[in-house]
Amino acid sequence: MRITFEDVYRLPEVRTYIERADESLRVMGYTEHSFAHVNKVANTAHEILLKLGYPEREAELARIAGYLHDIGNMINRQDHAQSGAILAFRILDNMHADPEDIATIITAIGNHDEGSAFPVNAVSAALILADKADVRSSRVRNSDFSTFDIHDRVNYSVKKAELNIVKDERIELRLLIDTEICAVMDYFEIFMNRMILCRKAAEKLNVHFRLTINQQQIL
């Protein structure tokens, strides 16, 4: 069966899994991973592949993978990409999705976390880039600035984030950050591994990855 993003989006169990995953991360002190995040990742992954000239179906699979990519957090943050892939397999298999589509989606989900990720296909690469590009102050849930950890400071400092996609050329993450809240070096302390992964993902899509912070090219 040729499933669509809307088919997955309408499933009440998927909404429950996303809510419960985010609840677990909230208790653990993590930034927001709820519907704002997964919808943004889904739509950005879809946009990346379309703008780079990939088929609509491949972009649709990236959108589905983006929406489901963090459900493994309801089991445990550790290895959440792999457990999320297994959960996604069960959901998609129960929907009688095409095995090729299932394989592509769960491969992408299982390869999105920087601790074990590798951009093994175009959908995986788009998911990595979309996920790592979602840096914004609204993801910070801690309201007490005096107790911010470095993750809070890095996200809270971002006043504007844009992903510029140029076919056959580059994918550029442009950030405007408040250096009174977070120094550029603090950003790299947290995100260097993620940016290296983004570079590998862009290479999989046959473009270059560029990071610009406060109008200065960093990578």
Backbone as a printed PyTorch tensor [residue, N CA C, xyz], in Angstrom:
tensor([[[ 0.8470, -1.2000,  0.0000],
         [ 0.0000,  0.0000,  0.0000],
         [ 0.8820,  1.2490,  0.0000]],

        [[ 0.5100,  2.2300, -0.8140],
         [ 1.2700,  3.4670, -0.9450],
         [ 0.7290,  4.4850,  0.0780]],

        [[ 1.3140,  4.5220,  1.2480],
         [ 0.8210,  5.4170,  2.2950],
         [ 1.3160,  6.8390,  2.0660]],

        [[ 0.6070,  7.7850,  2.6440],
         [ 0.9860,  9.1940,  2.5500],
         [ 1.2610,  9.7620,  3.9400]],

        [[ 1.8050, 10.9570,  3.9430],
         [ 2.0300, 11.6460,  5.2160],
         [ 0.7100, 11.8460,  5.9580]],

        [[-0.3420, 12.2080,  5.2410],
         [-1.6380, 12.4360,  5.8700],
         [-2.1630, 11.1660,  6.5250]],

        [[-1.8990, 10.0220,  5.9250],
         [-2.3190,  8.7560,  6.5230],
         [-1.6790,  8.5720,  7.8960]],

        [[-0.3880,  8.8550,  7.9790],
         [ 0.3460,  8.7060,  9.2430],
         [-0.0750,  9.7940, 10.2330]],

        [[-0.2210, 11.0030,  9.7330],
         [-0.5660, 12.1530, 10.5830],
         [-1.8930, 11.9530, 11.3030]],

        [[-2.8230, 11.2760, 10.6490],
         [-4.1590, 11.1020, 11.2240],
         [-4.2390,  9.9850, 12.2650]],

        [[-3.1890,  9.1910, 12.4210],
         [-3.2420,  8.0780, 13.3550],
         [-3.1950,  8.5740, 14.7980]],

        [[-4.2160,  8.2860, 15.6150],
         [-4.2050,  8.7660, 17.0050],
         [-3.0750,  8.1540, 17.8220]],

        [[-2.6710,  6.9230, 17.5130],
         [-1.5890,  6.3180, 18.2900],
         [-0.2630,  7.0350, 18.0650]],

        [[-0.0590,  7.5430, 16.8710],
         [ 1.1790,  8.2770, 16.5960],
         [ 1.2070,  9.5730, 17.4030]],

        [[ 0.1000, 10.2620, 17.4620],
         [ 0.0250, 11.4850, 18.2740],
         [ 0.3150, 11.1690, 19.7380]],

        [[-0.2180, 10.0580, 20.2230],
         [ 0.0470,  9.6540, 21.6110],
         [ 1.5280,  9.3840, 21.8210]],

        [[ 2.1640,  8.6940, 20.8990],
         [ 3.5880,  8.3650, 21.0440],
         [ 4.4470,  9.6290, 21.0570]],

        [[ 4.1030, 10.5850, 20.1970],
         [ 4.8550, 11.8440, 20.1630],
         [ 4.6870, 12.5980, 21.4810]],

        [[ 3.4590, 12.6470, 21.9840],
         [ 3.1920, 13.3310, 23.2530],
         [ 3.9450, 12.6770, 24.4030]],

        [[ 3.9140, 11.3480, 24.4680],
         [ 4.5630, 10.6460, 25.5700],
         [ 6.0840, 10.7550, 25.4850]],

        [[ 6.6060, 10.7310, 24.2750],
         [ 8.0510, 10.8850, 24.1050],
         [ 8.4970, 12.2470, 24.6170]],

        [[ 7.7380, 13.2830, 24.2750],
         [ 8.0950, 14.6280, 24.7170],
         [ 7.9250, 14.7820, 26.2220]],

        [[ 6.9160, 14.1290, 26.7880],
         [ 6.7340, 14.1620, 28.2420],
         [ 7.9670, 13.6040, 28.9500]],

        [[ 8.4880, 12.5110, 28.4510],
         [ 9.6790, 11.9070, 29.0540],
         [10.8650, 12.8630, 28.9920]],

        [[11.0500, 13.5020, 27.8430],
         [12.1750, 14.4240, 27.6980],
         [11.9920, 15.6770, 28.5510]],

        [[10.7400, 16.1010, 28.7110],
         [10.4750, 17.2560, 29.5710],
         [10.9320, 16.9720, 31.0060]],

        [[10.5870, 15.8010, 31.5180],
         [10.9790, 15.4170, 32.8750],
         [12.4960, 15.3620, 33.0030]],

        [[13.1690, 14.9410, 31.9440],
         [14.6240, 14.8100, 31.9580],
         [15.3420, 16.1340, 31.7360]],

        [[14.5760, 17.1960, 31.4300],
         [15.1710, 18.5190, 31.2650],
         [15.5990, 18.8630, 29.8520]],

        [[15.1340, 18.1000, 28.8730],
         [15.4980, 18.3600, 27.4830],
         [14.6130, 19.4550, 26.8840]],

        [[15.1000, 20.0160, 25.7910],
         [14.3290, 21.0070, 25.0550],
         [13.1220, 20.3510, 24.3930]],

        [[12.2400, 21.1790, 23.8520],
         [10.9820, 20.7160, 23.2590],
         [11.2110, 19.7570, 22.0940]],

        [[10.5220, 18.6120, 22.1460],
         [10.5710, 17.6230, 21.0680],
         [ 9.1480, 17.2050, 20.6760]],

        [[ 8.2000, 18.0900, 20.8460],
         [ 6.8080, 17.7420, 20.5960],
         [ 6.4010, 18.0800, 19.1610]],

        [[ 5.1400, 18.4600, 18.9560],
         [ 4.6180, 18.6180, 17.6080],
         [ 5.2740, 19.7670, 16.8530]],

        [[ 5.6590, 20.8310, 17.5450],
         [ 6.3420, 21.9320, 16.8590],
         [ 7.6280, 21.4320, 16.2140]],

        [[ 8.3630, 20.6090, 16.9570],
         [ 9.6320, 20.0900, 16.4380],
         [ 9.4120, 19.0810, 15.3130]],

        [[ 8.5930, 18.0690, 15.5460],
         [ 8.4750, 17.0050, 14.5400],
         [ 7.8080, 17.5100, 13.2620]],

        [[ 6.8670, 18.4440, 13.3790],
         [ 6.2650, 19.0040, 12.1700],
         [ 7.2670, 19.8520, 11.3900]],

        [[ 8.0740, 20.6090, 12.1120],
         [ 9.0910, 21.4250, 11.4420],
         [10.1080, 20.5350, 10.7370]],

        [[10.5500, 19.4830, 11.4140],
         [11.5180, 18.5650, 10.8080],
         [10.9010, 17.8830,  9.5880]],

        [[ 9.6640, 17.4310,  9.7230],
         [ 8.9890, 16.7680,  8.6030],
         [ 8.8940, 17.6830,  7.3920]],

        [[ 8.4590, 18.9030,  7.6020],
         [ 8.2760, 19.8310,  6.4870],
         [ 9.6100, 20.2650,  5.8830]],

        [[10.6260, 20.4440,  6.7330],
         [11.9380, 20.8540,  6.2240],
         [12.5860, 19.7390,  5.4190]],

        [[12.4950, 18.5010,  5.9010],
         [13.0560, 17.3650,  5.1630],
         [12.3890, 17.2400,  3.7910]],

        [[11.0800, 17.4020,  3.7610],
         [10.3160, 17.3800,  2.5100],
         [10.7990, 18.4810,  1.5670]],

        [[10.9670, 19.6830,  2.1050],
         [11.3880, 20.8310,  1.3070],
         [12.7980, 20.6320,  0.7490]],

        [[13.7060, 20.0940,  1.5610],
         [15.0850, 19.8840,  1.1140],
         [15.1150, 19.0320, -0.1440]],

        [[14.4370, 17.9040, -0.1120],
         [14.4970, 17.0010, -1.2630],
         [13.7970, 17.5840, -2.4900]],

        [[12.6740, 18.2650, -2.2840],
         [12.0070, 18.8780, -3.4330],
         [12.8730, 19.9490, -4.0770]],

        [[13.4830, 20.7950, -3.2660],
         [14.2970, 21.8860, -3.8180],
         [15.5580, 21.3700, -4.4940]],

        [[16.0230, 20.1920, -4.0740],
         [17.2130, 19.6180, -4.7050],
         [16.8590, 18.7370, -5.9010]],

        [[15.5820, 18.6710, -6.2400],
         [15.1710, 17.9790, -7.4480],
         [14.8730, 16.5080, -7.2990]],

        [[14.6880, 16.0390, -6.0590],
         [14.3520, 14.6290, -5.8490],
         [12.8690, 14.4080, -6.1330]],

        [[12.4850, 13.1620, -6.4420],
         [11.0770, 12.8800, -6.7480],
         [10.1590, 13.1910, -5.5730]],

        [[ 8.9240, 13.5530, -5.8900],
         [ 7.9380, 13.8750, -4.8600],
         [ 7.7490, 12.7220, -3.8840]],

        [[ 7.7750, 11.4840, -4.3840],
         [ 7.5720, 10.3450, -3.4890],
         [ 8.6860, 10.2510, -2.4620]],

        [[ 9.9170, 10.4730, -2.8710],
         [11.0330, 10.4180, -1.9360],
         [10.9090, 11.5270, -0.8910]],

        [[10.4650, 12.7020, -1.3250],
         [10.2510, 13.8120, -0.3950],
         [ 9.1250, 13.4810,  0.5880]],

        [[ 8.0920, 12.7890,  0.1050],
         [ 6.9870, 12.3730,  0.9800],
         [ 7.4770, 11.4010,  2.0530]],

        [[ 8.3500, 10.4740,  1.6810],
         [ 8.8960,  9.5300,  2.6560],
         [ 9.7510, 10.2600,  3.6930]],

        [[10.4780, 11.2890,  3.2630],
         [11.2680, 12.0850,  4.2010],
         [10.3640, 12.8170,  5.1850]],

        [[ 9.2210, 13.2690,  4.6970],
         [ 8.2640, 13.9600,  5.5740],
         [ 7.7070, 13.0030,  6.6240]],

        [[ 7.3940, 11.7820,  6.2110],
         [ 6.8940, 10.7740,  7.1560],
         [ 7.9730, 10.4410,  8.1900]],

        [[ 9.1950, 10.2330,  7.7170],
         [10.3030,  9.9260,  8.6240],
         [10.5150, 11.0570,  9.6230]],

        [[10.4070, 12.3030,  9.1530],
         [10.5790, 13.4520, 10.0420],
         [ 9.5240, 13.4990, 11.1290]],

        [[ 8.3080, 13.1640, 10.7780],
         [ 7.2200, 13.2000, 11.7550],
         [ 7.3850, 12.1130, 12.8130]],

        [[ 7.9110, 10.9630, 12.4150],
         [ 8.0270,  9.8280, 13.3360],
         [ 9.3850,  9.7390, 14.0320]],

        [[10.3330, 10.5770, 13.6710],
         [11.7290, 10.2940, 14.0160],
         [12.0460, 10.2550, 15.5100]],

        [[11.2590, 10.9100, 16.3510],
         [11.6020, 10.9790, 17.7800],
         [10.7020, 10.1400, 18.6880]],

        [[ 9.8590,  9.2810, 18.1320],
         [ 8.9460,  8.5240, 18.9900],
         [ 9.6880,  7.5480, 19.9060]],

        [[10.9010,  7.1780, 19.5600],
         [11.6750,  6.2730, 20.4140],
         [12.0130,  6.8600, 21.7670]],

        [[11.8950,  8.1800, 21.9050],
         [12.1820,  8.8150, 23.1950],
         [11.2070,  8.3980, 24.2830]],

        [[10.0420,  7.8520, 23.9050],
         [ 9.1120,  7.4130, 24.9600],
         [ 9.6060,  6.1280, 25.6130]],

        [[10.5450,  5.4320, 24.9630],
         [11.1540,  4.2450, 25.5710],
         [12.3630,  4.6530, 26.4020]],

        [[13.2750,  5.3790, 25.7800],
         [14.4570,  5.8780, 26.4830],
         [15.1990,  6.8060, 25.5410]],

        [[15.8400,  7.8200, 26.0940],
         [16.6380,  8.7160, 25.2620],
         [17.8180,  7.9640, 24.6490]],

        [[18.3860,  7.0530, 25.4220],
         [19.4940,  6.2520, 24.9180],
         [19.0060,  5.3730, 23.7660]],

        [[19.7040,  5.4320, 22.6480],
         [19.3640,  4.6290, 21.4590],
         [17.9460,  4.8980, 20.9620]],

        [[17.4740,  6.1330, 21.1330],
         [16.0950,  6.4280, 20.7410],
         [15.8820,  6.3370, 19.2290]],

        [[16.9500,  6.5450, 18.4580],
         [16.8010,  6.4390, 17.0100],
         [16.4820,  5.0010, 16.6060]],

        [[17.1890,  4.0510, 17.2200],
         [16.9760,  2.6500, 16.8670],
         [15.6200,  2.1340, 17.3730]],

        [[15.2780,  2.4810, 18.6240],
         [13.9760,  2.0340, 19.1400],
         [12.8430,  2.7210, 18.3840]],

        [[13.0640,  3.9630, 17.9760],
         [12.0560,  4.6630, 17.1830],
         [11.8400,  4.0110, 15.8290]],

        [[12.9290,  3.5200, 15.2340],
         [12.8190,  2.8300, 13.9450],
         [11.9850,  1.5590, 14.0830]],

        [[12.1740,  0.8410, 15.1850],
         [11.4100, -0.3860, 15.4180],
         [ 9.9260, -0.0640, 15.6170]],

        [[ 9.6530,  0.9920, 16.3980],
         [ 8.2590,  1.4070, 16.5910],
         [ 7.6260,  1.8330, 15.2640]],

        [[ 8.3900,  2.5760, 14.4680],
         [ 7.8790,  3.0200, 13.1760],
         [ 7.6000,  1.8330, 12.2590]],

        [[ 8.4620,  0.8210, 12.3100],
         [ 8.2210, -0.3790, 11.5090],
         [ 6.8690, -0.9930, 11.8560]],

        [[ 6.5930, -1.1110, 13.1310],
         [ 5.3220, -1.7230, 13.5510],
         [ 4.1270, -0.9020, 13.0700]],

        [[ 4.2290,  0.4200, 13.2190],
         [ 3.1400,  1.2990, 12.7750],
         [ 2.9090,  1.1470, 11.2750]],

        [[ 3.9850,  1.2230, 10.5090],
         [ 3.8670,  1.2010,  9.0530],
         [ 3.4680, -0.1750,  8.5350]],

        [[ 3.9790, -1.2050,  9.1920],
         [ 3.6160, -2.5660,  8.7980],
         [ 2.1320, -2.8130,  9.0480]],

        [[ 1.6280, -2.3180, 10.1670],
         [ 0.1950, -2.4550, 10.4660],
         [-0.6740, -1.6900,  9.4630]],

        [[-0.0790, -0.6740,  8.8390],
         [-0.7920,  0.0820,  7.8070],
         [-0.6870, -0.5990,  6.4410]],

        [[ 0.0450, -1.7100,  6.3930],
         [ 0.2840, -2.4430,  5.1440],
         [ 1.0210, -1.5750,  4.1230]],

        [[ 1.9650, -0.7850,  4.6470],
         [ 2.7740,  0.0540,  3.7700],
         [ 3.6720, -0.8190,  2.8940]],

        [[ 4.0600, -0.2740,  1.7580],
         [ 4.9660, -0.9710,  0.8480],
         [ 6.2940, -1.2570,  1.5560]],

        [[ 6.8160, -2.4710,  1.4780],
         [ 8.0680, -2.8000,  2.1770],
         [ 9.2340, -1.8830,  1.7960]],

        [[ 9.3060, -1.4670,  0.5390],
         [10.3780, -0.5530,  0.1320],
         [10.2560,  0.7790,  0.8700]],

        [[ 9.0440,  1.2710,  1.0000],
         [ 8.8220,  2.5310,  1.7140],
         [ 9.1610,  2.3730,  3.1980]],

        [[ 8.7280,  1.2510,  3.7840],
         [ 9.0380,  1.0050,  5.1950],
         [10.5400,  0.9900,  5.4070]],

        [[11.2490,  0.2770,  4.5500],
         [12.7000,  0.1690,  4.6950],
         [13.3670,  1.5350,  4.6240]],

        [[12.9300,  2.3540,  3.6860],
         [13.5280,  3.6870,  3.5340],
         [13.2700,  4.5500,  4.7630]],

        [[12.0480,  4.5370,  5.2680],
         [11.6780,  5.3730,  6.4100],
         [12.3970,  4.9440,  7.6790]],

        [[12.3970,  3.6400,  7.9830],
         [12.9930,  3.2090,  9.2470],
         [14.5150,  3.2950,  9.1960]],

        [[15.0980,  3.1770,  8.0080],
         [16.5380,  3.3790,  7.8780],
         [16.8960,  4.8210,  8.2140]],

        [[16.0870,  5.7570,  7.7230],
         [16.3330,  7.1690,  8.0220],
         [16.1840,  7.4550,  9.5070]],

        [[15.1180,  6.9470, 10.1160],
         [14.8940,  7.1800, 11.5500],
         [16.0290,  6.5800, 12.3690]],

        [[16.4460,  5.3760, 12.0240],
         [17.5160,  4.7200, 12.7810],
         [18.8720,  5.3460, 12.6180]],

        [[18.9870,  6.3000, 11.6740],
         [20.2760,  6.9430, 11.4060],
         [20.2240,  8.4630, 11.5560]],

        [[19.4080,  8.9740, 12.4730],
         [19.3180, 10.4280, 12.5970],
         [20.0420, 10.9890, 13.8130]],

        [[20.3830, 10.1630, 14.7890],
         [21.0240, 10.6730, 16.0080],
         [22.5360, 10.6940, 15.8280]],

        [[23.1560, 11.8310, 16.1760],
         [24.5790, 12.0010, 15.8630],
         [25.4920, 10.9870, 16.5290]],

        [[25.0090, 10.3160, 17.5730],
         [25.8450,  9.3260, 18.2440],
         [26.1060,  8.0950, 17.4090]],

        [[25.2040,  7.7980, 16.4690],
         [25.3430,  6.5820, 15.6690],
         [24.8870,  6.7640, 14.2290]],

        [[24.6390,  7.9830, 13.8220],
         [24.0180,  8.2390, 12.5220],
         [24.9950,  8.1590, 11.3680]],

        [[24.4330,  7.8570, 10.2060],
         [25.1600,  7.9660,  8.9440],
         [24.1240,  8.1830,  7.8460]],

        [[24.3440,  9.1420,  6.9570],
         [23.3790,  9.4300,  5.8920],
         [23.4340,  8.3600,  4.8060]],

        [[22.7110,  7.2800,  5.0210],
         [22.8210,  6.1240,  4.1350],
         [22.0050,  6.2690,  2.8470]],

        [[21.0410,  7.1780,  2.8300],
         [20.2720,  7.4420,  1.6130],
         [19.7890,  8.8890,  1.6480]],

        [[19.1240,  9.3180,  0.5820],
         [18.6990, 10.7170,  0.4820],
         [17.7010, 11.0950,  1.5630]],

        [[16.7880, 10.1930,  1.8850],
         [15.7930, 10.4650,  2.9290],
         [16.4790, 10.6220,  4.2760]],

        [[17.4240,  9.7440,  4.5590],
         [18.1960,  9.8380,  5.8040],
         [18.9500, 11.1610,  5.8790]],

        [[19.5830, 11.5560,  4.7870],
         [20.3440, 12.8050,  4.7530],
         [19.4460, 14.0090,  4.9930]],

        [[18.2800, 14.0130,  4.3540],
         [17.3470, 15.1310,  4.5380],
         [16.8470, 15.2050,  5.9650]],

        [[16.5810, 14.0500,  6.5790],
         [16.1190, 14.0240,  7.9700],
         [17.2020, 14.5600,  8.9040]],

        [[18.4330, 14.1570,  8.7070],
         [19.5360, 14.6450,  9.5430],
         [19.6150, 16.1620,  9.4660]],

        [[19.6300, 16.7030,  8.2730],
         [19.7630, 18.1470,  8.0960],
         [18.5840, 18.9000,  8.7060]],

        [[17.3760, 18.3860,  8.4930],
         [16.1790, 19.0550,  9.0240],
         [16.1660, 19.0370, 10.5460]],

        [[16.5480, 17.9060, 11.1260],
         [16.5440, 17.7660, 12.5820],
         [17.5770, 18.6780, 13.2250]],

        [[18.7820, 18.6750, 12.7070],
         [19.8580, 19.4610, 13.3190],
         [19.7020, 20.9580, 13.0770]],

        [[18.9130, 21.3140, 12.0680],
         [18.7070, 22.7390, 11.7780],
         [17.6340, 23.3760, 12.6510]],

        [[16.9060, 22.5740, 13.4100],
         [15.8400, 23.1310, 14.2480],
         [16.4250, 23.6290, 15.5700]],

        [[17.0340, 24.7840, 15.5010],
         [17.6150, 25.4540, 16.6720],
         [16.8550, 26.7650, 16.8450]],

        [[16.1950, 26.9370, 17.9880],
         [15.3780, 28.1370, 18.2010],
         [15.1080, 28.3190, 19.6870]],

        [[14.9020, 29.5660, 20.0620],
         [14.7030, 29.8970, 21.4760],
         [13.4260, 29.2800, 22.0320]],

        [[12.4080, 29.0920, 21.1880],
         [11.1290, 28.5720, 21.6770],
         [11.2070, 27.1020, 22.0930]],

        [[12.3120, 26.4290, 21.7860],
         [12.4640, 25.0410, 22.2350],
         [12.8770, 24.9560, 23.7020]],

        [[13.3340, 26.0690, 24.2690],
         [13.7680, 26.0770, 25.6680],
         [12.5510, 26.1350, 26.5730]],

        [[12.4580, 25.1970, 27.5170],
         [11.2990, 25.1350, 28.4160],
         [11.6130, 25.6590, 29.8110]],

        [[12.8730, 25.7630, 30.1210],
         [13.2810, 26.2640, 31.4290],
         [13.0410, 27.7720, 31.4730]],

        [[12.2240, 28.2310, 32.4100],
         [11.9000, 29.6610, 32.4940],
         [12.8330, 30.4280, 33.4180]],

        [[13.7370, 29.7240, 34.0900],
         [14.6600, 30.3600, 35.0250],
         [16.0290, 30.4810, 34.3690]],

        [[16.3170, 31.6730, 33.8490],
         [17.5690, 31.8900, 33.1210],
         [18.7920, 31.5610, 33.9650]],

        [[18.6960, 31.7840, 35.2680],
         [19.8510, 31.5640, 36.1510],
         [20.2410, 30.0900, 36.2370]],

        [[19.3340, 29.2030, 35.8630],
         [19.6250, 27.7680, 35.9310],
         [19.8320, 27.1500, 34.5400]],

        [[19.9440, 27.9810, 33.5040],
         [20.1660, 27.4600, 32.1570],
         [21.4420, 26.6340, 32.1030]],

        [[21.3570, 25.4570, 31.4750],
         [22.5840, 24.7420, 31.1470],
         [23.0100, 25.1820, 29.7480]],

        [[24.0960, 24.6010, 29.2410],
         [24.6400, 25.0650, 27.9620],
         [23.6700, 24.8050, 26.8130]],

        [[22.8870, 23.7110, 26.8940],
         [21.9040, 23.4340, 25.8490],
         [20.8280, 24.5170, 25.8250]],

        [[20.3740, 24.9350, 27.0130],
         [19.3810, 26.0070, 27.0900],
         [19.9430, 27.2980, 26.5090]],

        [[21.1740, 27.6340, 26.8990],
         [21.7760, 28.8910, 26.4340],
         [21.9300, 28.9090, 24.9190]],

        [[22.3990, 27.7950, 24.3690],
         [22.6240, 27.7280, 22.9290],
         [21.3190, 27.9360, 22.1740]],

        [[20.2690, 27.2280, 22.5620],
         [18.9940, 27.3680, 21.8660],
         [18.3620, 28.7380, 22.1180]],

        [[18.4330, 29.2100, 23.3620],
         [17.7890, 30.4720, 23.7090],
         [18.4640, 31.6520, 23.0100]],

        [[19.7380, 31.5130, 22.7060],
         [20.4780, 32.6100, 22.0800],
         [20.1030, 32.8190, 20.6200]],

        [[19.4780, 31.8240, 19.9990],
         [19.1830, 31.9110, 18.5670],
         [17.9680, 32.8010, 18.3320]],

        [[18.2070, 33.9170, 17.6850],
         [17.1380, 34.8650, 17.3910],
         [16.5280, 34.6210, 16.0130]],

        [[17.2950, 33.9960, 15.1390],
         [16.7910, 33.6970, 13.8060],
         [17.5880, 32.5350, 13.2320]],

        [[16.8940, 31.6070, 12.5950],
         [17.5570, 30.4690, 11.9430],
         [16.8920, 30.2350, 10.5970]],

        [[17.6920, 30.1400,  9.5590],
         [17.1890, 29.9150,  8.2150],
         [18.0130, 28.8240,  7.5450]],

        [[17.3520, 27.9800,  6.7770],
         [18.0370, 26.9690,  5.9890],
         [17.8760, 27.3540,  4.5300]],

        [[18.9780, 27.7380,  3.9200],
         [18.9830, 28.1670,  2.5260],
         [19.4250, 26.9960,  1.6540]],

        [[18.5600, 26.5830,  0.7220],
         [18.8120, 25.4040, -0.1020],
         [18.9770, 25.8470, -1.5500]],

        [[20.1480, 25.5870, -2.1140],
         [20.4470, 25.9690, -3.4870],
         [20.7870, 24.7050, -4.2730]],

        [[19.9380, 24.3550, -5.2300],
         [20.1200, 23.1240, -6.0010],
         [21.4900, 23.0690, -6.6610]],

        [[22.1140, 21.8810, -6.5950],
         [23.4280, 21.6170, -7.2040],
         [24.5510, 22.4510, -6.6040]],

        [[24.2860, 23.0750, -5.4610],
         [25.3210, 23.9460, -4.9120],
         [25.5190, 23.7600, -3.4080]],

        [[24.5170, 24.1510, -2.5850],
         [24.7670, 24.1360, -1.1340],
         [23.4730, 24.0930, -0.3380]],

        [[23.6330, 23.6950,  0.9210],
         [22.6280, 23.8640,  1.9600],
         [23.3000, 24.6680,  3.0560]],

        [[22.7450, 25.8100,  3.3620],
         [23.3850, 26.7210,  4.3180],
         [22.4610, 26.9850,  5.5000]],

        [[22.9710, 26.7290,  6.6990],
         [22.2580, 27.0780,  7.9250],
         [22.7520, 28.4350,  8.3860]],

        [[21.8430, 29.4060,  8.3760],
         [22.1950, 30.7640,  8.7760],
         [21.5910, 31.0520, 10.1420]],

        [[22.4360, 31.3930, 11.0820],
         [21.9770, 31.6790, 12.4370],
         [22.3210, 33.1040, 12.8310]],

        [[21.3800, 33.7220, 13.5180],
         [21.6410, 34.9960, 14.1860],
         [21.5250, 34.7180, 15.6740]],

        [[22.6380, 34.8360, 16.4050],
         [22.6160, 34.5170, 17.8270],
         [23.0160, 35.7320, 18.6590]],

        [[22.5090, 35.7540, 19.8830],
         [22.8470, 36.8020, 20.8410],
         [24.0740, 36.3260, 21.6150]],

        [[25.2150, 36.9060, 21.3230],
         [26.4640, 36.4570, 21.9480],
         [26.5710, 36.8710, 23.4120]],

        [[25.6260, 37.6830, 23.8860],
         [25.5760, 37.9800, 25.3190],
         [25.0200, 36.7830, 26.0860]],

        [[24.2500, 35.9590, 25.4000],
         [23.6670, 34.7700, 26.0220],
         [24.5510, 33.5460, 25.8000]],

        [[25.0790, 33.4360, 24.5980],
         [25.8660, 32.2520, 24.2320],
         [26.9850, 32.6600, 23.2840]],

        [[28.2100, 32.3490, 23.6530],
         [29.3380, 32.6130, 22.7660],
         [29.3340, 31.6070, 21.6170]],

        [[29.9320, 32.0040, 20.5120],
         [29.9990, 31.1050, 19.3590],
         [30.6950, 29.8040, 19.7350]],

        [[31.6950, 29.8680, 20.5910],
         [32.4100, 28.6570, 21.0090],
         [31.5100, 27.7270, 21.8090]],

        [[30.5650, 28.2770, 22.5680],
         [29.5980, 27.4430, 23.2850],
         [28.7330, 26.6730, 22.3030]],

        [[28.3550, 27.3490, 21.2180],
         [27.5640, 26.6770, 20.1890],
         [28.3340, 25.4730, 19.6550]],

        [[29.6090, 25.6660, 19.3870],
         [30.4070, 24.5640, 18.8300],
         [30.6400, 23.4540, 19.8320]],

        [[30.7280, 23.7970, 21.1010],
         [30.9100, 22.7540, 22.1110],
         [29.7700, 21.7570, 22.0810]],

        [[28.5690, 22.2330, 21.8240],
         [27.3850, 21.3790, 21.7930],
         [27.1460, 20.7890, 20.4080]],

        [[27.3620, 21.5850, 19.3720],
         [26.8730, 21.2070, 18.0500],
         [27.9360, 20.8200, 17.0280]],

        [[29.1910, 20.7670, 17.3960],
         [30.2190, 20.4330, 16.4080],
         [29.9570, 19.0810, 15.7440]],

        [[29.6600, 18.0480, 16.5470],
         [29.3940, 16.7290, 15.9720],
         [28.1740, 16.7660, 15.0500]],

        [[27.1910, 17.5670, 15.4200],
         [25.9900, 17.6770, 14.5880],
         [26.3090, 18.3590, 13.2600]],

        [[27.1540, 19.3790, 13.3030],
         [27.4950, 20.0860, 12.0780],
         [28.3590, 19.2170, 11.1560]],

        [[29.2190, 18.4050, 11.7250],
         [30.0040, 17.4670, 10.9130],
         [29.0750, 16.4630, 10.2410]],

        [[28.0810, 15.9990, 10.9860],
         [27.0970, 15.0790, 10.4250],
         [26.3030, 15.7630,  9.3140]],

        [[25.9560, 17.0320,  9.5020],
         [25.2480, 17.7780,  8.4650],
         [26.0910, 17.8850,  7.1960]],

        [[27.3930, 18.0550,  7.3620],
         [28.2670, 18.1290,  6.1940],
         [28.2530, 16.8060,  5.4230]],

        [[28.2820, 15.6960,  6.1440],
         [28.2170, 14.3820,  5.4990],
         [26.8640, 14.1820,  4.8070]],

        [[25.7990, 14.6500,  5.4700],
         [24.4650, 14.5160,  4.8920],
         [24.3490, 15.3260,  3.6040]],

        [[24.8800, 16.5400,  3.6120],
         [24.8410, 17.3710,  2.4080],
         [25.6290, 16.7260,  1.2780]],

        [[26.7720, 16.1340,  1.6090],
         [27.5730, 15.4590,  0.5930],
         [26.8030, 14.2960, -0.0310]],

        [[25.9920, 13.6010,  0.7930],
         [25.1570, 12.5230,  0.2640],
         [24.1700, 13.0540, -0.7700]],

        [[23.7530, 14.2950, -0.5930],
         [22.8160, 14.9370, -1.5120],
         [23.5300, 15.7060, -2.6230]],

        [[24.8560, 15.5330, -2.6830],
         [25.6870, 16.1390, -3.7360],
         [25.7080, 17.6640, -3.6920]],

        [[25.6480, 18.1980, -2.4810],
         [25.8160, 19.6360, -2.2820],
         [26.7630, 19.8490, -1.1020]],

        [[27.1620, 21.0910, -0.8950],
         [28.0240, 21.4350,  0.2290],
         [27.1890, 21.9650,  1.3820]],

        [[27.6500, 21.7190,  2.6080],
         [27.0030, 22.2900,  3.7830],
         [27.7960, 23.5010,  4.2460]],

        [[27.0650, 24.5490,  4.5730],
         [27.6960, 25.7700,  5.0470],
         [26.9680, 26.2380,  6.3060]],

        [[27.7310, 26.6520,  7.2950],
         [27.1850, 27.2230,  8.5230],
         [27.6380, 28.6660,  8.6380]],

        [[26.6620, 29.5600,  8.7610],
         [26.9550, 30.9760,  8.9290],
         [26.3250, 31.4560, 10.2320]],

        [[27.1410, 32.0660, 11.1010],
         [26.6620, 32.6030, 12.3660],
         [26.9620, 34.0890, 12.4090]],

        [[25.9210, 34.8810, 12.6100],
         [26.0440, 36.3410, 12.6350],
         [26.7900, 36.8620, 11.4020]],

        [[26.4000, 36.3280, 10.2540],
         [26.8810, 36.7260,  8.9330],
         [28.3340, 36.3610,  8.6710]],

        [[28.9080, 35.5240,  9.5000],
         [30.2710, 35.0460,  9.2730],
         [30.2370, 33.5490,  8.9960]],

        [[30.8600, 33.1380,  7.8950],
         [30.8840, 31.7190,  7.5480],
         [31.8110, 30.9770,  8.5170]],

        [[31.2820, 29.9430,  9.1550],
         [32.0370, 29.1760, 10.1340],
         [32.5080, 27.8560,  9.5230]],

        [[31.6300, 27.2040,  8.7780],
         [31.9640, 25.9440,  8.1000],
         [31.6460, 26.0900,  6.6110]]])
